[in-house]
Amino acid sequence: MLFNKRTERYFVWVFFPLALLMPLFLEQNTFYVSKLTTVMIFAIFVMSLDYLVGRCGLITLGHAMFYGLGGYIFVIIAPEYEAVNFWVYTFYICVIAALVALIIGFLVLRTSGIYMIMITLAFAQMAFYYFSDSIDFGGNDGVFIYVKPDTSIFGISLFDLDNPIHFYYLCLLSLFNTLFFFRLVIRSRFGRVIDSIHENPGRTTALGYNVFVFRLMAYTMASALGAYAGYLFTLQYGFVNPSMLAWTTSGSALVMSILGGMGSIYGAILGTLVYEGLHYVLEHLTEHWLLFMGALIILMVILFKNGIAGYLEKLLEKRS
Amino acid sequence: MNNAVILETEGLCKHWGGLKALDDISLKFHDRELHGIVGPNGAGKSTLLNLLCGHYKPTSGKIVHKGEAIDAIKPYAFARRGIGRSFQKTNIYPSATCLENCCVAVQRRMGGSFNFLRSRYRQQVLEEIATEALEKAGLGQRRDQVASRISYGEQRQLEIAMVLATSPCVLLLDEPMAGMGHEESQLIIELLKTLKREYCIVLVEHDMDAVFELSDKLTVMVDGQHLTTGTVDQVRDDPRVRDAYLGQGDEVY
């Protein structure tokens, strides 16, 4: 079974139907629709990070590099005043990001633990400073996207990216697909090897697996999906800027992943929702929202050892 | 009486800076024989094993497996050639079931490890081979239990079962009886007696009674040097061996 935990099945059955119906209630208020869209886009990003950190044991602080690259690759390869095809460019961006991840992963995955955190951070910072200093890409201001891609397949356009509701559903579908994809990968034979490597890399090598190659595959996969999330973000707001690449983006994604329950994959959605929800509420209550936010997150991490998903599982799973 | 030579070392050396952990070791390991390696602490037994499984790179000398020098290949490639090892410290996947532990081992040679779509739960053949390995190691009745919940002795057995599941031709066993009680050791001894009819086994062990009982050939190492190799009786009567063990007086077994 794909969703092998009862908690996860409940979650999928509650979250996705609710999310499907949400725009009906919020139709008058596109602000909330676009807010939710952003949350879902970021959830895709957090999910890809969660796979790396929680499932593969590869702790990276440079995942935002791919989030930003998703946007920048689009700006670099797409013509400025011409509508390109959304699907074709999705493919391009994922492939290019995967190639970049392959090269960077090749260097980064030679290290482990704290060194890997440092090296991934270094690469991300390199990308950050490159783009924030570059004249071609607008420096700190980033680049505007004047024409959004059109989404036709064989001349039939199913939806319009400029319509917030349509875009909302595109992101919801992407989020579901990402969850589905990661579940599929985790359930696969590849997933078995990844789990083994996570639990005991030395033993897995001794059994004849080339641990490096498996890690590289996982890293490439997760990075390409991270870039896809960045691409969606860029399309939603119509611009890219270097803050997408900043290490704080990686950092908050890591916090969301931990908050949601590391390695649970669906926990990434929970973590992102709760984090962004808290952010939104506290921001409107007080100027010093970060103070309370930090305190609340510390409290939650103490209370829920395995994140929100872990807590729900404790409540819902049958005890064996 | 000699079976074919499967694994061979020629002038194998491993130096850690100025320390010669292993100095010019040339040994032959034969098929379907249990080759015991003994020696006082620090004699280089574990280093030798780590070299044989590709975990360390030799400083000089080479390892020959079935007529081919294999010193330049990567550690995982040693395992693929059929050189399987068990570890001194229990080294398993504690959160998985015994069956799953062995399935990881079997899957490597059954393929599909880069298959992202095929479910790991559809795996009849895999499970059959894994179960077979578990039964061979005497763990058939623990098949579906989580590895961290079985007893220490059984975890050592699981360790051997995992090596068997890779369908090796050489078993490198690093103190499989370490930390075991008498009865549990006896179980492993019986197990090894049956296994040595099928595999080439290199056994590093501190339990002298066990080694004397099991070995077809015995090598004694002292301070990284090869002292002598012979049958159990030859080694037992060798005065140099007695010196090495008893002469210094700081190692008593």
Chai-1 contact restraints between the chains, C-beta under 6 A:
chainA,res_idxA,chainB,res_idxB,connection_type,confidence,min_distance_angstrom,max_distance_angstrom,comment,restraint_id
A,V185,B,F116,contact,1.0,0.0,6.0,A-B,restraint_1
A,R187,B,S119,contact,1.0,0.0,6.0,A-B,restraint_2
A,S188,B,N115,contact,1.0,0.0,6.0,A-B,restraint_3
A,S188,B,F116,contact,1.0,0.0,6.0,A-B,restraint_4
A,S188,B,L117,contact,1.0,0.0,6.0,A-B,restraint_5
A,S188,B,R118,contact,1.0,0.0,6.0,A-B,restraint_6
A,R189,B,G112,contact,1.0,0.0,6.0,A-B,restraint_7
A,R189,B,S113,contact,1.0,0.0,6.0,A-B,restraint_8
A,R189,B,N115,contact,1.0,0.0,6.0,A-B,restraint_9
A,R189,B,R118,contact,1.0,0.0,6.0,A-B,restraint_10
A,R189,B,R120,contact,1.0,0.0,6.0,A-B,restraint_11
A,F190,B,F114,contact,1.0,0.0,6.0,A-B,restraint_12
A,F190,B,F116,contact,1.0,0.0,6.0,A-B,restraint_13
A,R192,B,R120,contact,1.0,0.0,6.0,A-B,restraint_14
A,V193,B,S113,contact,1.0,0.0,6.0,A-B,restraint_15
A,S196,B,Y93,contact,1.0,0.0,6.0,A-B,restraint_16
A,S196,B,V104,contact,1.0,0.0,6.0,A-B,restraint_17
A,E199,B,Y93,contact,1.0,0.0,6.0,A-B,restraint_18
A,N200,B,Y93,contact,1.0,0.0,6.0,A-B,restraint_19
A,R203,B,N91,contact,1.0,0.0,6.0,A-B,restraint_20
A,T205,B,P75,contact,1.0,0.0,6.0,A-B,restraint_21
A,T205,B,Y76,contact,1.0,0.0,6.0,A-B,restraint_22
A,A206,B,A79,contact,1.0,0.0,6.0,A-B,restraint_23
A,A206,B,R85,contact,1.0,0.0,6.0,A-B,restraint_24
A,L207,B,A79,contact,1.0,0.0,6.0,A-B,restraint_25
A,L207,B,A105,contact,1.0,0.0,6.0,A-B,restraint_26
A,L207,B,R108,contact,1.0,0.0,6.0,A-B,restraint_27
A,L207,B,T166,contact,1.0,0.0,6.0,A-B,restraint_28
A,G208,B,Y76,contact,1.0,0.0,6.0,A-B,restraint_29
A,G208,B,A79,contact,1.0,0.0,6.0,A-B,restraint_30
A,G208,B,R80,contact,1.0,0.0,6.0,A-B,restraint_31
A,G208,B,R108,contact,1.0,0.0,6.0,A-B,restraint_32
A,Y209,B,Y76,contact,1.0,0.0,6.0,A-B,restraint_33
A,Y209,B,R108,contact,1.0,0.0,6.0,A-B,restraint_34
A,N210,B,Y76,contact,1.0,0.0,6.0,A-B,restraint_35
